[in-house]
Amino acid sequence: MLTSTTQALLQLQPILYALDGLHATAWKMRAHPNLVMPNFAAQHARQMRQALAQRWALQHFLPTEAPNDPQRTLPGAA
């Protein structure tokens, strides 16, 4: 079973990377900058910052070492 951290990261992935997600919206906005309303651009930037900060924070709770790693390996070899 997935831990709560990996489940939260899994739920965050479609928000960022789906066909209608934040990254795709940013690409469309860059392709047609004259069609983007300023308030929509500000809202998108706010949502992108929030999602990326949430992903960054969640990634710090993931384990860096597996219980079956040999003791001779370098730290973070999971």
C-alpha positions as CSV (number, residue, x, y, z in Angstrom):
1,M,0.0,0.0,0.0
2,L,1.2,3.5,-0.8
3,T,2.1,5.8,2.0
4,S,0.2,9.0,2.5
5,T,3.1,11.0,1.0
6,T,3.2,9.0,-2.2
7,Q,-0.5,9.1,-2.5
8,A,-0.5,12.9,-2.2
9,L,2.3,13.1,-4.8
10,L,0.2,10.8,-7.1
11,Q,-2.8,13.1,-6.8
12,L,-0.6,16.1,-7.6
13,Q,0.8,14.7,-10.8
14,P,-2.4,15.1,-13.0
15,I,-2.8,18.6,-11.7
16,L,0.6,19.4,-13.1
17,Y,1.0,17.1,-16.1
18,A,-2.4,16.3,-17.5
19,L,-3.4,17.5,-21.0
20,D,-5.4,20.2,-19.3
21,G,-3.0,20.6,-16.4
22,L,-0.9,23.5,-15.2
23,H,2.1,22.8,-17.4
24,A,0.0,22.4,-20.6
25,T,-1.9,25.6,-19.8
26,A,1.4,27.4,-19.4
27,W,2.5,26.2,-22.8
28,K,-0.7,27.4,-24.4
29,M,-0.4,30.8,-22.7
30,R,3.2,31.2,-24.0
31,A,2.0,30.2,-27.5
32,H,-0.7,32.8,-27.6
33,P,0.2,35.6,-25.1
34,N,-2.2,38.1,-26.6
35,L,-5.2,36.0,-25.8
36,V,-4.5,35.6,-22.1
37,M,-6.3,37.8,-19.7
38,P,-4.0,39.3,-16.9
39,N,-6.2,38.0,-14.1
40,F,-6.1,34.5,-15.6
41,A,-2.3,34.6,-15.9
42,A,-2.0,35.7,-12.2
43,Q,-4.3,33.0,-11.1
44,H,-2.4,30.4,-13.1
45,A,0.9,31.6,-11.7
46,R,-0.5,31.4,-8.1
47,Q,-1.8,27.8,-8.7
48,M,1.6,26.8,-10.3
49,R,3.6,28.1,-7.4
50,Q,1.3,26.4,-4.9
51,A,1.5,23.0,-6.7
52,L,5.2,23.1,-7.2
53,A,5.8,24.1,-3.5
54,Q,3.5,21.3,-2.4
55,R,5.4,18.8,-4.6
56,W,8.7,20.0,-3.2
57,A,7.5,19.8,0.4
58,L,6.1,16.3,-0.1
59,Q,9.3,15.0,-1.8
60,H,11.3,15.8,1.4
61,F,9.2,13.2,3.3
62,L,10.1,10.3,0.9
63,P,12.7,7.8,2.2
64,T,16.1,8.0,0.7
65,E,17.3,4.6,1.9
66,A,15.6,1.2,1.5
67,P,15.7,-1.3,4.4
68,N,17.3,-3.9,2.2
69,D,20.2,-1.6,1.0
70,P,23.6,-3.0,1.9
71,Q,25.5,-1.1,4.5
72,R,28.3,-0.3,2.1
73,T,26.3,1.8,-0.3
74,L,26.3,5.6,-0.3
75,P,23.5,7.5,1.5
76,G,20.5,8.1,-0.7
77,A,20.9,5.0,-2.8
78,A,17.2,3.9,-2.5
